[in-house]
Amino acid sequence: PISPINSCWCLLLDELLSYSQATPQAFLSGIMLLSELLPMPLPLQSPRTHSASEISAIVQFRNLWAAHILPLSSSLSSLLEMLIPSMCLSLQQILRRVCAQLSDLAPSLAMMITRMVASKILAHVDSEDEGGKE
């Protein structure tokens, strides 16, 4: 079997993450493309109930996505850390969607995103405290 790190999906995601960080013009288009590629968060809205085999296939698909993203967590983390402080409303909206999609895939991704956002908030609060003391 092919290891997730050498798979076409992993290479594609790595290239997309690199592209998205390359220039400011690529931030929005790169994160939008990532959002379109990622599976939607559960529960999936459907007018009919899913069979057990469909649910199993959905869960397996999501686990496969998580397996392909986890080896790229450092690249993903650096991209998200760079984009989180953005003041661009459209970028904030799509970033919120991507974070929800990623967090829904695996607990380890949810923990990574939570820690990153919390550290950014704490760093901002600390810098505000330092600015207020002067």
Sequence and secondary structure as in RCSB ss.txt:
>XXXX:A:sequence
PISPINSCWCLLLDELLSYSQATPQAFLSGIMLLSELLPMPLPLQSPRTHSASEISAIVQFRNLWAAHILPLSSS
LSSLLEMLIPSMCLSLQQILRRVCAQLSDLAPSLAMMITRMVASKILAHVDSEDEGGKE
>XXXX:A:secstr
   GGGSHHHHHHHHHHHHHHH HHHHHHHHHHHHHHS   SS   SS   HHHHHHHHHHHHHHHHHHGGGHHH
HHHHHHHHTT   HHHHHHHHHHHHHHHHH HHHHHHHHHHHHHHHHHHHHHHHHHHH 
